[in-house]
Amino acid sequence: MKTPLRDTFKPGAGAGAFFTSIIVWGVGVGCFQAAMNNFLSEVHGMDSLDRGILEFFREFPGLMLVFILALLHKMSDWKIMRLGTLISMIGAALLVIPLERFSAGKIAVTLLIMLWSTGEHLVLPVRSTIALQVAKPECAGRSLGLLTGSHNFGMVAGSGIVMGIFFVGGRFLKLSDTALFDAVWVLIACLMLVSLASTFSRNAPNIPSKRPRLLFARKFSKFYALELFYGARKQIFLTFAPYVIIKEYGFSTASMALLFGVCAAVNIFGAPQIGKLCDKWGYRNVMIWDTVVLCGVCLLYGFAGRIFPPGVALAVVCVNFLFDAVISTTAMATSIYVRDLSKNSDEITATLSTGLSINHLISIAAAPLGGWVWSRFGVEWLFSFAAVMAVCNTLFAMTIPKPARVR
């Protein structure tokens, strides 16, 4: 008897082990994201300047990813995923050390979060490659959609777990915040261990990689350009969209946590549908139309406060925040585009990692530039710039030839 999952994946390719690992990994990432900002503020007393500096170092491994993977060019994708999970596990476990007692505590916690981020960035490109490897050729989009949906399911669970720990531990067990944060870090380390163990499947391929040390090929030039525009747009929303809601509309921490949870929950079901659209409509059409919608999202986000009354403006901004979260999953279309240009899976991983580094190069530059634009000209101009990036993305996507074959 055939099932949708059996129709999607190659038999004996290790899909079950991979997706189990991804779900557990997502729970750990959800816990980390839910606890990190409060931990930095309440335990280490970091102000906005400290947080900005830490963000630079947190994103730095993404910029260096192409060179890190060049050093690991002989290692298979599954082994890189295991190494990344192990590094993140160590980073989370070491956060239990009471670093706030030392004069260099802020520096130490920054380095440990950078260690966590290094593992996280190592996993990012290879998980997309593995999702393509375990899928049947005609189901690549569906597999990538299930990957994103599984990860978001884990993140919703992780956010809920952290809320439960702090509610029960603080209200009923009367534990200190420091003790509760320590419990979260230990839990995350355990989850990373389970995620790592899940990858050791009999079906998981262990093929030595023939990935080139560094790959900058002319045939991928349009992909690199798309990553530049995507990185600028992504960083503006990632860094400043929550601040708009907090500073302009007075959202509390609990309200923001709920909004992030709703976004992740919607993507549990939304991401697989986007993946199916990539298979049905083709990655080119998805790349064109998602940025057309995104242009409207950016403009409404920036100008809602001027166009609508306060209550309506808040609703419009929240809906657009949700739309952006859904639209961000269409990045899987570029992974399918890279697959169609690549000779083999090694070239896919090398190209995706190069694109991720290009993405982070512009991301690091966009954050301080965006802050200057907001402070000097206003939030409307900031999101107008994001809309321009979306238009550039659309124009570049339109130059991509239609796929020569339907996978």
Backbone torsions as a table, in degrees:
resi	resn	phi	psi	omega
1	MET	NA	126.1	-178.6
2	LYS	-86.7	145.2	175.9
3	THR	-124.9	161.6	178.2
4	PRO	-54.7	-37.6	-179.2
5	LEU	-69.5	-40.5	178.5
6	ARG	-66.1	-31.6	177.2
7	ASP	-71.4	-22.7	-174.9
8	THR	-86.7	-39.5	-170.1
9	PHE	-110.0	151.5	175.0
10	LYS	-70.1	138.3	178.3
11	PRO	-67.0	137.7	176.9
12	GLY	69.4	21.3	-178.0
13	ALA	-94.1	-4.8	-179.9
14	GLY	90.3	19.4	-177.4
15	ALA	-62.6	-40.3	-179.0
16	GLY	-61.8	-46.0	179.1
17	ALA	-63.6	-41.0	-177.9
18	PHE	-64.5	-48.5	-176.4
19	PHE	-71.9	-30.3	172.6
20	THR	-61.7	-45.4	178.5
21	SER	-61.2	-40.9	-177.9
22	ILE	-66.9	-40.8	179.6
23	ILE	-63.5	-46.6	-179.6
24	VAL	-65.9	-40.4	175.7
25	TRP	-58.5	-43.6	179.4
26	GLY	-61.7	-38.0	176.3
27	VAL	-60.8	-44.0	178.9
28	GLY	-63.4	-43.1	178.8
29	VAL	-65.6	-39.7	177.3
30	GLY	-61.4	-42.2	176.4
31	CYS	-62.1	-43.4	-176.9
32	PHE	-64.4	-47.4	-178.4
33	GLN	-65.7	-35.9	-178.7
34	ALA	-69.3	-30.0	-173.8
35	ALA	-100.8	-23.8	-167.1
36	MET	-60.8	-50.0	-173.5
37	ASN	-64.7	-42.8	177.3
38	ASN	-66.1	-35.9	177.4
39	PHE	-61.4	-44.9	-179.6
40	LEU	-66.3	-38.2	-177.6
41	SER	-77.3	-48.6	-171.6
42	GLU	-82.5	-38.2	-177.0
43	VAL	-89.9	-41.3	-175.9
44	HIS	-104.9	-2.2	175.1
45	GLY	60.6	34.4	-179.1
46	MET	-76.1	131.9	174.9
47	ASP	-91.9	-174.3	-175.6
48	SER	-63.0	-35.6	178.6
49	LEU	-66.7	-45.2	177.1
50	ASP	-58.6	-42.0	-177.4
51	ARG	-65.7	-37.5	177.8
52	GLY	-65.1	-41.2	178.0
53	ILE	-64.8	-42.9	178.9
54	LEU	-61.8	-38.0	-178.8
55	GLU	-63.0	-35.3	176.6
56	PHE	-60.2	-47.2	-178.4
57	PHE	-71.5	-30.2	178.6
58	ARG	-67.6	-35.7	-179.6
59	GLU	-87.2	-13.4	-175.7
60	PHE	-59.3	-40.1	177.3
61	PRO	-58.4	-30.6	176.4
62	GLY	-65.4	-38.3	177.4
63	LEU	-65.5	-37.0	-177.0
64	MET	-89.1	1.5	-172.2
65	LEU	-58.1	-40.4	-177.5
66	VAL	-61.3	-33.4	179.7
67	PHE	-80.7	-34.8	176.8
68	ILE	-63.6	-45.7	179.6
69	LEU	-69.0	-25.3	175.4
70	ALA	-63.6	-36.9	177.3
71	LEU	-69.4	-25.9	-177.6
72	LEU	-105.1	28.7	-169.7
73	HIS	-65.8	-19.1	179.5
74	LYS	-92.6	-5.2	-176.5
75	MET	-87.0	137.1	-179.7
76	SER	-68.8	161.8	-179.1
77	ASP	-60.9	-39.9	179.3
78	TRP	-64.1	-39.8	179.3
79	LYS	-67.9	-36.6	177.0
80	ILE	-65.3	-39.4	177.0
81	MET	-61.7	-41.1	178.1
82	ARG	-65.1	-42.5	179.9
83	LEU	-63.3	-44.1	179.3
84	GLY	-61.8	-42.2	178.2
85	THR	-63.0	-41.3	179.0
86	LEU	-63.4	-43.5	179.9
87	ILE	-63.3	-43.6	178.3
88	SER	-64.2	-38.3	177.7
89	MET	-60.0	-43.4	179.4
90	ILE	-65.3	-44.0	179.7
91	GLY	-59.8	-43.0	179.5
92	ALA	-68.2	-42.1	-177.6
93	ALA	-63.2	-38.3	-177.4
94	LEU	-72.4	-15.2	177.3
95	LEU	-68.0	-13.5	176.3
96	VAL	-67.4	-25.3	179.3
97	ILE	-60.3	131.8	-178.5
98	PRO	-72.3	71.9	-174.3
99	LEU	-67.0	-23.4	-177.4
100	GLU	-64.5	-15.3	-179.8
101	ARG	-79.9	-13.1	-176.3
102	PHE	-102.2	152.7	-178.2
103	SER	-64.7	-30.3	179.7
104	ALA	-99.0	28.6	-176.5
105	GLY	-61.1	-39.6	-179.2
106	LYS	-65.9	-38.8	178.4
107	ILE	-65.9	-43.1	-177.7
108	ALA	-64.5	-44.6	-179.3
109	VAL	-67.9	-32.6	175.3
110	THR	-62.5	-42.7	-179.7
111	LEU	-67.5	-36.5	179.7
112	LEU	-70.3	-37.9	176.8
113	ILE	-69.2	-33.5	174.6
114	MET	-64.4	-37.5	176.9
115	LEU	-64.2	-46.5	175.1
116	TRP	-55.7	-46.0	-177.1
117	SER	-65.1	-33.6	177.7
118	THR	-60.3	-46.4	177.0
119	GLY	-63.0	-41.5	-179.5
120	GLU	-61.3	-43.1	-178.8
121	HIS	-72.1	-29.4	175.7
122	LEU	-65.0	-37.0	-177.9
123	VAL	-73.6	-30.9	-171.6
124	LEU	-53.3	-56.9	-175.8
125	PRO	-73.3	-35.5	-174.8
126	VAL	-73.5	-27.0	179.5
127	ARG	-67.5	-35.0	175.9
128	SER	-67.2	-40.1	178.8
129	THR	-63.4	-44.3	-179.5
130	ILE	-65.7	-38.9	177.4
131	ALA	-60.0	-34.9	176.2
132	LEU	-74.1	-35.2	-178.8
133	GLN	-66.5	-40.3	-174.5
134	VAL	-82.8	-11.4	-177.2
135	ALA	-90.9	153.2	169.8
136	LYS	-68.2	149.1	-172.9
137	PRO	-54.0	-36.9	-177.3
138	GLU	-82.3	-1.8	-176.3
139	CYS	-118.7	25.9	-177.0
140	ALA	-61.2	-46.1	-179.4
141	GLY	-62.6	-40.9	179.9
142	ARG	-63.3	-40.6	179.0
143	SER	-64.7	-43.1	177.4
144	LEU	-65.2	-36.1	176.3
145	GLY	-64.6	-42.1	176.8
146	LEU	-65.2	-34.3	175.9
147	LEU	-60.0	-50.9	-179.6
148	THR	-65.5	-41.7	178.9
149	GLY	-63.1	-41.8	178.5
150	SER	-63.5	-42.6	179.1
151	HIS	-63.3	-42.6	179.0
152	ASN	-67.0	-36.1	175.4
153	PHE	-59.1	-45.0	177.8
154	GLY	-62.4	-39.9	-178.7
155	MET	-66.4	-38.1	175.9
156	VAL	-62.2	-44.4	179.0
157	ALA	-62.6	-42.0	179.8
158	GLY	-62.4	-43.2	178.0
159	SER	-62.0	-41.7	178.5
160	GLY	-64.5	-38.7	179.0
161	ILE	-62.8	-44.9	179.6
162	VAL	-63.5	-42.4	176.4
163	MET	-58.9	-42.4	179.2
164	GLY	-64.9	-42.0	-179.8
165	ILE	-60.6	-45.9	-176.6
166	PHE	-76.0	-30.2	178.2
167	PHE	-71.3	-51.8	-178.3
168	VAL	-70.5	-46.7	-177.2
169	GLY	-65.5	-37.8	-179.0
170	GLY	-81.0	-41.9	-173.8
171	ARG	-83.7	-40.3	-173.1
172	PHE	-103.3	-38.9	-178.5
173	LEU	-91.7	-11.0	176.9
174	LYS	57.9	35.7	178.5
175	LEU	-82.5	152.9	178.2
176	SER	-72.1	158.4	177.5
177	ASP	-60.2	-37.5	179.8
178	THR	-60.7	-43.4	179.1
179	ALA	-65.0	-37.6	179.5
180	LEU	-68.4	-40.6	175.9
181	PHE	-62.3	-40.8	178.2
182	ASP	-60.5	-39.2	178.1
183	ALA	-63.2	-37.9	178.8
184	VAL	-64.7	-45.1	-178.2
185	TRP	-64.4	-39.7	178.4
186	VAL	-64.8	-42.5	178.5
187	LEU	-60.6	-43.9	-179.7
188	ILE	-62.3	-42.8	178.8
189	ALA	-60.6	-40.6	178.1
190	CYS	-65.6	-40.5	178.1
191	LEU	-63.7	-40.6	177.9
192	MET	-63.5	-35.4	177.8
193	LEU	-65.5	-42.4	177.9
194	VAL	-65.1	-42.0	178.1
195	SER	-60.8	-42.0	178.5
196	LEU	-63.6	-46.4	-178.8
197	ALA	-62.7	-32.0	-177.9
198	SER	-65.4	-24.1	-177.2
199	THR	-79.2	-13.2	-179.5
200	PHE	-86.4	72.0	-179.2
201	SER	-104.1	151.0	177.5
202	ARG	-62.2	-28.8	-177.0
203	ASN	-88.2	-13.2	-177.9
204	ALA	-65.7	120.9	-178.9
205	PRO	-67.0	144.4	179.4
206	ASN	-125.1	54.6	-175.9
207	ILE	-86.2	124.8	177.7
208	PRO	-58.0	140.1	-176.7
209	SER	-79.7	145.9	170.9
210	LYS	-115.2	26.8	-178.3
211	ARG	-63.8	134.9	177.8
212	PRO	-67.1	153.2	-179.5
213	ARG	-59.1	-51.2	176.7
214	LEU	-134.8	140.3	-177.4
215	LEU	-134.0	108.7	171.0
216	PHE	-126.5	90.7	-175.3
217	ALA	-103.9	144.5	-178.0
218	ARG	-62.0	-33.5	-177.4
219	LYS	-65.8	-17.8	179.3
220	PHE	-99.5	11.5	-173.8
221	SER	-60.4	-38.0	179.1
222	LYS	-69.0	-34.5	175.0
223	PHE	-62.8	-42.9	178.4
224	TYR	-61.1	-41.8	179.0
225	ALA	-64.2	-41.9	177.9
226	LEU	-61.2	-37.4	178.4
227	GLU	-67.1	-34.2	176.2
228	LEU	-62.0	-49.9	-178.5
229	PHE	-67.1	-39.6	179.7
230	TYR	-65.4	-40.3	-179.9
231	GLY	-62.2	-41.3	179.4
232	ALA	-66.0	-46.5	-179.9
233	ARG	-64.1	-44.4	-177.6
234	LYS	-60.7	-44.0	-176.0
235	GLN	-67.7	-35.3	178.1
236	ILE	-62.3	-45.7	178.9
237	PHE	-70.8	-42.2	-177.5
238	LEU	-61.8	-41.7	-175.4
239	THR	-87.3	-42.8	-167.8
240	PHE	-106.1	-23.1	-179.5
241	ALA	-60.0	-45.4	176.2
242	PRO	-62.5	-35.6	-179.1
243	TYR	-66.7	-33.0	176.6
244	VAL	-61.2	-46.7	-178.6
245	ILE	-66.3	-39.3	-178.1
246	ILE	-72.2	-49.5	-173.2
247	LYS	-81.5	-37.9	-177.1
248	GLU	-87.2	-28.2	-174.3
249	TYR	-122.1	0.2	172.3
250	GLY	69.3	33.8	178.3
251	PHE	-68.7	137.1	176.4
252	SER	-81.4	170.8	178.5
253	THR	-61.6	-42.4	-179.9
254	ALA	-62.6	-40.6	179.9
255	SER	-66.1	-39.5	178.2
256	MET	-66.5	-40.3	178.1
257	ALA	-61.3	-40.3	178.0
258	LEU	-63.9	-42.1	-179.8
259	LEU	-63.2	-44.2	177.2
260	PHE	-62.3	-40.0	179.2
261	GLY	-63.9	-41.1	178.4
262	VAL	-62.9	-42.2	179.1
263	CYS	-60.0	-46.6	-180.0
264	ALA	-65.5	-39.4	-180.0
265	ALA	-64.3	-42.4	179.2
266	VAL	-62.5	-38.0	-177.9
267	ASN	-73.5	-15.6	173.3
268	ILE	-57.7	-41.2	-178.8
269	PHE	-97.2	-30.3	-177.3
270	GLY	-71.2	-41.2	-176.1
271	ALA	-61.2	-46.0	176.5
272	PRO	-60.2	-33.4	177.9
273	GLN	-67.9	-38.8	175.3
274	ILE	-62.6	-40.3	177.6
275	GLY	-60.7	-42.0	177.6
276	LYS	-64.1	-36.7	177.5
277	LEU	-63.4	-37.6	177.9
278	CYS	-61.6	-39.3	178.5
279	ASP	-71.0	-37.8	-173.6
280	LYS	-81.9	-48.4	-175.2
281	TRP	-91.2	-22.1	-174.7
282	GLY	96.7	145.0	-176.1
283	TYR	-63.2	-31.8	-178.5
284	ARG	-62.7	-47.7	-180.0
285	ASN	-63.5	-39.0	178.4
286	VAL	-64.0	-43.2	179.8
287	MET	-64.3	-32.8	179.9
288	ILE	-74.0	-51.7	-170.6
289	TRP	-77.8	-26.2	179.1
290	ASP	-68.3	-34.1	179.7
291	THR	-79.2	-24.3	171.7
292	VAL	-63.3	-47.0	177.0
293	VAL	-63.3	-40.5	-178.0
294	LEU	-61.6	-36.0	178.8
295	CYS	-58.5	-45.2	177.0
296	GLY	-65.0	-38.2	178.2
297	VAL	-60.6	-45.7	-179.2
298	CYS	-63.0	-45.3	-177.7
299	LEU	-66.5	-41.9	177.4
300	LEU	-64.7	-38.3	-179.9
301	TYR	-63.1	-42.0	-177.5
302	GLY	-75.6	-35.2	-171.6
303	PHE	-106.4	2.7	-177.7
304	ALA	-56.8	-39.6	-178.6
305	GLY	-64.8	-25.4	179.5
306	ARG	-90.6	-27.6	-174.3
307	ILE	-88.0	-40.0	-170.7
308	PHE	-113.2	160.7	170.7
309	PRO	-63.0	158.2	-173.6
310	PRO	-51.1	-47.7	-178.2
311	GLY	-63.5	-43.3	179.2
312	VAL	-68.2	-39.7	180.0
313	ALA	-60.2	-41.8	178.9
314	LEU	-61.7	-44.0	178.7
315	ALA	-62.6	-41.8	179.6
316	VAL	-62.8	-43.7	-179.6
317	VAL	-64.0	-42.8	179.9
318	CYS	-64.6	-41.8	178.3
319	VAL	-64.1	-40.3	178.5
320	ASN	-69.1	-33.8	174.4
321	PHE	-60.4	-42.3	178.4
322	LEU	-66.7	-42.9	177.8
323	PHE	-59.0	-41.7	179.8
324	ASP	-62.6	-40.3	178.7
325	ALA	-61.3	-39.8	179.2
326	VAL	-70.7	-44.5	-178.4
327	ILE	-62.5	-32.1	-178.4
328	SER	-62.0	-23.9	179.5
329	THR	-72.2	-15.9	179.4
330	THR	-70.5	-5.1	174.9
331	ALA	-59.4	-19.1	178.1
332	MET	-62.6	-24.3	179.1
333	ALA	-61.9	-35.9	178.9
334	THR	-67.9	-31.1	177.0
335	SER	-64.9	-38.9	178.2
336	ILE	-69.1	-37.6	176.0
337	TYR	-59.8	-45.3	178.2
338	VAL	-62.5	-40.8	178.7
339	ARG	-59.3	-41.1	-178.4
340	ASP	-69.0	-24.7	178.4
341	LEU	-88.1	-17.4	-171.4
342	SER	-89.3	152.3	178.3
343	LYS	-81.0	-32.1	-177.2
344	ASN	-157.8	177.4	-176.1
345	SER	-67.3	-29.6	177.8
346	ASP	-63.0	-40.9	178.7
347	GLU	-68.2	-34.1	177.0
348	ILE	-61.1	-50.1	-178.4
349	THR	-62.0	-44.6	-179.8
350	ALA	-61.7	-41.0	-178.5
351	THR	-70.4	-43.2	179.0
352	LEU	-62.4	-37.9	179.4
353	SER	-69.3	-37.7	175.6
354	THR	-63.4	-44.2	177.9
355	GLY	-61.3	-37.8	178.9
356	LEU	-65.4	-38.7	177.7
357	SER	-67.0	-40.9	176.3
358	ILE	-62.7	-42.7	177.1
359	ASN	-55.8	-45.1	-177.8
360	HIS	-74.9	-27.3	176.5
361	LEU	-61.1	-47.3	179.7
362	ILE	-74.7	-29.6	178.8
363	SER	-62.9	-44.7	-179.3
364	ILE	-64.2	-35.8	178.7
365	ALA	-75.3	-33.6	-175.3
366	ALA	-69.8	-31.4	-175.7
367	ALA	-63.3	-55.5	179.0
368	PRO	-67.4	-34.6	177.6
369	LEU	-64.0	-42.5	179.1
370	GLY	-63.6	-39.6	177.3
371	GLY	-63.1	-38.5	178.5
372	TRP	-67.2	-42.8	179.5
373	VAL	-62.0	-43.8	-179.7
374	TRP	-62.0	-48.7	-176.3
375	SER	-68.7	-31.2	-175.4
376	ARG	-89.0	-41.8	-172.0
377	PHE	-117.0	-18.2	179.8
378	GLY	110.5	161.2	-175.3
379	VAL	-65.8	-26.3	-179.4
380	GLU	-62.0	-42.3	179.9
381	TRP	-68.4	-35.0	-180.0
382	LEU	-61.1	-48.7	-178.0
383	PHE	-80.0	-17.7	169.5
384	SER	-66.9	-38.5	175.3
385	PHE	-61.7	-41.7	177.3
386	ALA	-63.0	-37.5	177.6
387	ALA	-64.6	-38.8	177.0
388	VAL	-62.3	-41.6	176.8
389	MET	-61.2	-37.2	178.0
390	ALA	-65.4	-40.7	178.1
391	VAL	-63.3	-44.0	177.9
392	CYS	-60.8	-39.4	177.4
393	ASN	-61.3	-43.2	179.3
394	THR	-61.9	-46.7	-178.1
395	LEU	-62.3	-40.3	178.0
396	PHE	-68.0	-39.6	179.8
397	ALA	-63.2	-32.4	179.9
398	MET	-69.0	-20.5	178.9
399	THR	-83.5	-9.3	179.6
400	ILE	-72.6	128.0	179.2
401	PRO	-62.9	150.7	176.1
402	LYS	-65.1	143.1	-178.2
403	PRO	-54.8	136.4	-179.1
404	ALA	-73.0	-20.9	-179.7
405	ARG	-140.3	152.9	176.3
406	VAL	-97.9	119.5	-176.7
407	ARG	-88.0	NA	NA
